[in-house]
Amino acid sequence: MAGGKETPRQKMISMMYLVLTAMLALQVSNSILEKFLILDTSLRRSNTTTTNTNDDRVKAIQAAVDKSTNKAEYGKYLTQAQEVREKTKALFTYLESLRERIIVEAGGDRDETGKIVNLAEEEKVASIFVGPAKNGEGYKMEKTIDAYIAEIQKYAPEIKLPDVTIQPKDDPEVIDPAEKNKDFVQMMFEATPVPAALAGLSQKKSDILNAESQILGYLASKVGAEDIKFDKIFAVVIPDSRTVVAGQTYKADVAIGAYSSAIVPRISINGAALTVTEGKGSYETVAQGGQYDANGQLKRSYTATISYPKPDGSIQTVNQEETYTVLKPSVQIATASLPALYLRCANKIQTNSPGLGSLFKPTFSGTGADFIPGGGGLVTVVPNSAKVLLTVNNDGVKLEDFPFKVRRVPKPDIQVLANNAPVNDNVKKRGIKASSLRRINVNAIADEDFKSNNPDDANFRVSSYDIFLASGTRPKGSPLKGVSGSQDIGQLAQEAEAGDRYLIIVNKVQRRNFKGEVEEVNIGEFSIEIPLN
């Protein structure tokens, strides 16, 4: 978001835009895309209101000049105000042409009902604005906006205007390192569906109007047009956002409309007094969850009360009821479906909450397992029963339960190598020359899926096996004992003849888990014969 001094209305708009932009991480559905259209419509209406306000400010400057006895001096401020308005109109004409390009070229134009055909289109948006080599229209737009800000800044050098095209690396609102590596245009238009791009343009127009408003306010103060006389006072409650996620802070400014420094009001929320500074009180509360409706929303309300002295000395009290919507925060597991967990193994599960963003600092509990937090939404689940229930909490608020099935660790495959070559069906059928076989390996090989998901628990070894040399039913020589690894059978090979066979019998297999603990693995009976020729 652009920096600089923002009005409470501007702050509210910025928060709305940020909340919906964060929802893009939920894999955009049509419902969310339509919410972006609603946000865009709200932004455009707000921008129209601000435009009218800025027009009225120019008219107020005109009226002040008309009444002034120093028209020559005041007249230059009127001329400057009119120039600022014209520059803004020219810039908005250009931005409206970009808006139409998004709708027509990326969105596939409008259907017979006036709705945009393809809301989910992202690649064409990026193609228009970013381009194949960062040469898209967005970079021209960035330069045009920067030039506009530089031009109107000349009328009021002492005013710090917002950085409308702030780079992600300089924006404190941008936390993700991957996003900070992008430039302004990429941040706005890469992986951005049509409604989000439209809302982004409307948000930039809002920032531009905010800058224009500051300049016009400065010029108006030069001719006394800012000395507003009022005869009605009303309560104003200005929330940062009317929609928040449970666990986030709901914050609102409560003030007197048309604030006068001559009035010291008393302001309270639900009877509790607020500290009043410069005519307004600031109210904030942690949004609590509760019984959400089918859409995952619930309504909260409070009463703002303002008491102020009237000119006759009496006290006037104004009450205003305010409501806001609390959204049920969602928690996601970083897989498309809930994975099965392995018994007594370290099953690592990554959780995140796009709605809470940086406020997501979960704790984990549940049944059927030990839960080891790892930071950043990571939890290691070590099941000790057939079913596991993982409960995710945030700031003491329960977000969601996740049930998991538990599997036993799959048995390893036993692999036998003769002279480092696998003993396959062909070897079992044709045999091996008695004089050539000198080494035998017997290994336990973990299931590939299990090893991929639980590498720290997939350490198997054959801890004991016997090698016999036999001729018919008669053993020859003394059997050899082996463990995982290569076993020299030279002692038996001296007595081996064509027609004999080696018999390998596996006695024990072990697994080392993520804690370094070793346990026996029951693989049943396993033996294999290698005929000699």
N, C-alpha and C positions, 0 to 999 in steps of 0.2 A: 504494500500500500504506500501511497505517497506520504512523505513526511510533512512537517510544517504544522502550523496551528490549524486545527480542524474544529468546526462547530460540532455540538453534540449530534446534530442531524447527520453530519458527515461521518462521525464515528459510528453511528448506528448503521449507516449504509455499508461502511467498510466491514463491520463485523458480520453483517448478513452475507456479504460477498465471500468472506473468508470461510464461514461455516459451510456454505454450499460448495465452495471449491474443494474443501476437505472431503466432502462426500463423493467426489469423483473417484477416490481410492476404493470405493465399494463396488467397483465394476459397474459402470453407469447403466441404470435401467431407464426405461421410458419414463417412469414416475419421477425419477430424479431429474431427467432432462426437462420434463415439463415444469418442475420446480424452478429450474434455471430460467425458463421463459417467464414464469411468474415474477422472479427476482428482476429480470430485465425490464419487465413492464413497470414494476415498482420503481426501479431506478429512473426510468424515462419520465415517469410522472413526477418524481421528486426533482429531476433535472428541469422539467418544465416549470415547476413552482419556483425553483431557484432562479431560472432565467427571467421569469416575471418579476421576481424580487429585485434582480439586478437592473431590469428595465425601469422599475419604479425608483430605484436609487438614482439613476441618471435623470429621471424626471424631477426628483427632489433637488438635485443639483441645479437643474434648469430653473426651478422655481426660486431657489435661493439666489441665483444670479439675477433673475428678473427683479427681485425685491432689493437687491444690493445697490448701494450708491457707488460701489467700486467695481463696475461691470468689466472694466478692462483687465483688472487683476483676476477677478473671479472667472471671467470668461475663458481664460486659458485652461482652468480646471475642467470646465464643461467640455471644451474641445477634446481634452485628453480622455475624459470619461467616454465620450462618443467614439473616439478612436479605439479605445479598449473594447467597447461593445462590438464594433465592426470587425475587429480582428478575431474576436471570439466567434462571431457569426460565420466568418470565412472558414475558420478552423472546423467548426461544426458541420458546415456543408461538405468539407472533405471527409470528415469522419462518417457522415451519413452515407457517402458514396462507398466507403469501405464496408459499412453495415450491409448495404444492398448487395455487394459482391459476395459476402458470406452467405446471404440468403439464397442468391441465385446460383453462384458457382459451386459452393460447397453444399448448401442445403437442398439443391435441386429445385429451387424456386418454391412457389406456393401452389397448393392444390385449389380446387374450385371453391373450397370453404375458406381459403385464405391462410391455411396452416402450412408451415414449412414441411416439405416432403420428407427429407432425410435429416432428422435431428441428430443422429448418432455419428454422422460423418466427421472424422478427425483428420485424415490424411490430406484432403483437399484444403482444409483450413490451414494446415501447416505449409502446404505447397504454395498457397497464396501469400502468406505472411512471412514465413521463414525462408522458403526457397531452397533449391538444391545446394547452394553455396553461400548461405546467409545473404542472399541478394533479393529477398522477397519484399513485398509492399510494407511489411511491418517496420523495416529499417528506415524507409522513407517516412513513415508515420512517426517514428521515434524522433527523427531529426526535425520534422515539422512541429511537433509539440514542444521540443526543446527550444526551437527558434521563437515560438509564440511566447513561452514563459520569459525568455530573455528580453523580448520586446516590451512586454507589459511591465517587467521588473523595473525598467528605466523610469517609469512614472512614479515609483515609490522605492528607491534604492534601500531605504532603511528597513523595509518589511522583508522578512524571510518567507519566501513563497515555498509551497510544497514541491518536493521532487517528484513530479508526476511520472517520470520514466525511470524511477529508481532501479538500479541493478540489484538482482537477488542477493549478491554477495554483500551488499550494503544495507539490505532490508532486514531489520531485526525480527520481522514477522516470519521470515523464511528460515526454517531450522534444518530441514533435510539437506545434508551435504551435497547430494546429487542435484538438488534444485539450485543450491547456491552456485554450482558450477555453470549454470545456464546464464544466458544474457536476458535482458528485459523482454525481447521479442519471443525467444524460445519459451520463457516462463509463461507468457500470455497465450501462445498459440500452438505449442507442441503438445500432442496428445490431448487436444482440447476439442470436444464436440461443439457443434454449431451453437446451441443455446449458451454454452459457457463462454464462447468467443463473443457472442452478442452482449452478454452481461458484462464481460471484461471491457468492451468498448464503452458501454454505458457508464461503468465505474470510472474509466479515464475521463469521460465527459464531466462526471460529478467532481473529480479532482480539479479539472480545469475551471469549472464554475466556482469552486471554492477559492482558487487563486484569483479569478476575476473579481469575486466578491470582496476579497481583501484589498485589492487595488482601488476598487470603486469606493469602499468604505474610507480609505485613506483620502481620496480626492474629495469625498463628501465632507469629511471633517475639516478640510481647508476652507470650505465656504459656509460652514455652520449648518449644513444639511443633516448632520447627525444629531443635532439637538432635538430629539424627538419629544413631543409633548403627548401625554396620554391621559385618558380620563377613565379607563377601565383596567382593572387588574384581574388576572385569572391565573389559576394554578396550572403549571406546566410540568409534566413528568416526562423526562426524555431518557428512555432506556438505551443502553448500548445495543441490546438486541431483545426482541420479544420472544425469541425462540432460543433455548439453551439446552444443553445435554445435562442430565443428572450428574452431579459431581463438579460441574463448572460453576463459576460465580456469576450470578445475575446482578448487574449493576445498573443504576439509574440515577440521573440528576433530577432533583425536584426543586423547582424554582418558581418565582413570580414572573408571569409574562410581562413584557415591557418593563424590565427591571429599572428601578429608580434608586440611586444611592441615598436618597433622603428617607427611604423606608427601611426599617429593620424588622423583617418578618420573623415569626416563630414557625418552624417547620417540624412536623412529626410524621412518623410512619406507624400506623396502627397504635397510636398513642405514645410511641417512644420518640423522644426529641432527637433531632439531628443537629449537628454543629453547622451553623450558617456562616458561609464565607462568601462575600461579594454577592449577597442576595440569594444564594442558593445552598441547598443541602445535598450531600451526596449519600445515596443509599445503596448498600450492597448486601447480598445474602447468598449463601450457598444453596443452589437449587436442589431441593429434595425430591427423590422419586416417590412412587406410590402406586395407585391403581391406574395403570395406563389403559387407554382405549385401544381399539383394534388397530389403530394406526401407530401405536407406540407413543402416544402423546397424553399429557394431562395438563389441566389448567390450574394455575396458581394466581392468587390475587392479593392485593393489599390496598389500604386506603391512605392516601397522602392528604395531610391537613396543613393548611397555611393560614396563619393569623397575622394581620397587619393593621397598623393604625390608619384610620381615615383622617381626612383634613379636619373634621369636627372633633377629633379626639377619641371617637368610639373605635372599637376593635371589630374588624370584619374578618370572618372565618370562611374559608373556601375548602370544600372537600372534593377530592377526585379519586374515583375507584380505578385502579389499574390492574390489568391482567397480563399474564405472560404464559407462554407455552413451554413446558418441560418435555424434551424429547428423551425417550428411553435410549440410553447408550447401547450400542451393539458391540459385541466382542467377536472376533474372527479367529479361527484356527488357520494357520498358514498352509492348509491343504484343502482341496476341493471337497473331500469327504473325511469324516472322522476316521483316523487310522486305528487299526487294532493294536493293542499294546502287548508286549511280551512279559510273561511272568518273571518277577525278580530281576528285571533288566532296567537299564537306564533309558527310558523312552523320553526323548527331548521333544517338547511341544512349544511352538512359537505362537504367542497370542498377540493381537493388536486391536486397537479400537480407533478407527478413522475419525469417529465423531469426537472423541476426547483428545486425540492428538497428543501433544506433549504433556497433557494432564493425566494421561494413562500411566499410572504407577500401581500395577495390580499386586494383590496378595492372593495366595492360593490355598484352598483347603478342600476337603471332600472325604470320601470313604473308599476303602478297598486298596489304598496305596499310601506310600510316603511321597510327599510333594516337596521338592527341593527347588526354591526360587533361584533363578540365574541372572536376573536383571534384564531390563529391556523387554519385558513381556515373556521371557523364556522361563519354562518350568520343566524340571526333570521329574517324571512320574515313575515310581518304582512299585508296580502292582504286587500285592500279596494275596489277592483273591481273584475269583473268576470275573468279577465286574468292578469297574471303577467309576466313581462319579467325581468329576473335577468341578469345583465351584470357584468362579473368578469374582473377586471383590475389588472395588476401587474406592479409596477414602471412606471405608466402612460401608459402602453401598454395594449390595449384591447385584452383579450385572447379569450373570447367566450360569447355568449348569450344563456340563457336557458329559454325557454318559459314554463309556468306552467298554468294548468287549476285550477280554484278555485271552491271549493264546499262550500255549506252552512253547518253549523254545524248540524249533524244528531240529530233528536229529541230524547230525552231520553225515555226509557220505564218507565211506571208507575207501581210500584210494591206495592201491598196491602198485608199486613200480618194481620192475625187474631190470636191473642195469639202467635205471633212470627212465625206462620206457613203460607206459601204462600197461597193466595186464588186462587186456580187453578180451572180448569174445573170441577174436581170431587167435590170440595167444593161447587161450584156454583150449581151443580146438586143435591147433597145429603143434603147440608145445614150443620149447626152447632147447637148443643144444645143451646137453649136460655139461660139456666142457667150457661153455662160454658164460654161464650164469654165475656171477660172483657177488652181487650186491642186491639186497631187497630193501625197499622203503615201504612203510605202512603209515599213512597220514589220515587225519580226520579233517574233512573239508566242510566249512560252514555253508549253509544255504545262502545263495547269493542275495536274495531279498533281505534276509535277516542281517547279513553282514553289511549290506548297504545302509539299512536303517539304524542298526545298533552295532557299529564297529567295535566299540569298547567291550561288548559282551560276546563277540563272535570269535573267541580264541579257544580253539579245540586242539587236543593232542591225544594220540593213542599212548596211554601210559604203560600198557603191558600187552605184549603179544608173543606167541610161540611159533617157531618155524621147525617143522618136522620134515625129514627125508624118509620116504617110504618106498618099498618095492612090493606091490600087491598089498597084502594086509600086514606085512612085516616092516616095522620101523628099522632104519639103518642109522647108526651113529646116535649121538646124544642130541636132543632138541636144543635149539638156541632160543634165548629170550631176548626180546627187543623192545624198544620204545620208539616214539616218533623220531624220524630221521633215518639215515642210511645205516643198514646193518650188513656187516661183512659176513658172508656165509662160506668163506673159504674152507673152514673146518669140515662142513658137510659136503662141499663140492668135491673134496678129494675122494669121497666114496660114491658120488653120484654116477649113474650109468644110464644109458638109453633105456627107456621103459620105466624108469623110476619117476617119482613125482615129489614136488614140494607141497606141503600142506601148511597154510598160514591160518592160525586161529587167534582172533582178537579177544583179549580178556577184559581190558578196561579202557574206557575213554573218559577224559576229563575236560571240563570247561572252566576258564578263568573269566570272572565277571568284571564289571567296571570298577569294583572296589578292590580288585586284586585277589578276591577269594576264589578258591578252587572247589568245584563240586563234581561228583561222579555223574556221568551221563549213561543212562540205560539204553543201549542200542540193540539189546537182545543178542542172539547168537550170530556170529559172523565168522565165516571161514571161506577160504578160497584155495583151489588147487592149481599148480602150475606143472603140467606134464613135461617130461624131458625126452629128448630124442638124440 
